[in-house]
Each structure stands twice: as structure tokens, then as C-alpha cells.
């Protein structure tokens, strides 16, 4: 079953969330745009939810230099 909402977390805080088109069993995709980030290391993960629950990805670290 597809997710109907995706949420982006940066360092544990929600920075963006939006609805997805549900078209099970086809795959889904989305993009997040970043700009003007200060030099630092950031931790990102995404959450996906639907009527049956919520799941969150493992975090990745991104270093901006």
C-alpha cells in the first residue's frame, strides 16, 4: 500500500511535509529542494504515512562546506 503523506526531518525537526498521490501497487517518488544551507553537518530522514501507520527511514548525514 502506498503512503499518502511524506515528511522530511532535518536534525529531528520537521522541515517539509506534503501529500502524495496514491496509486498502489505502483512505486512513488518525491523530491526535496535545498538552497542557502549554512556550512554544517545535517541529519536527514523521511517519514511515510498512510491509513495503516507510519514508518521512518534511517537517517543520513550531509555535510555542507
Secondary structure by P-SEA (a helix, b strand, c coil): ccccbbbbbccccccccbbbbbcccccccbbbbbccccbbbbbbbbbbbccccccccbbbbbbcc
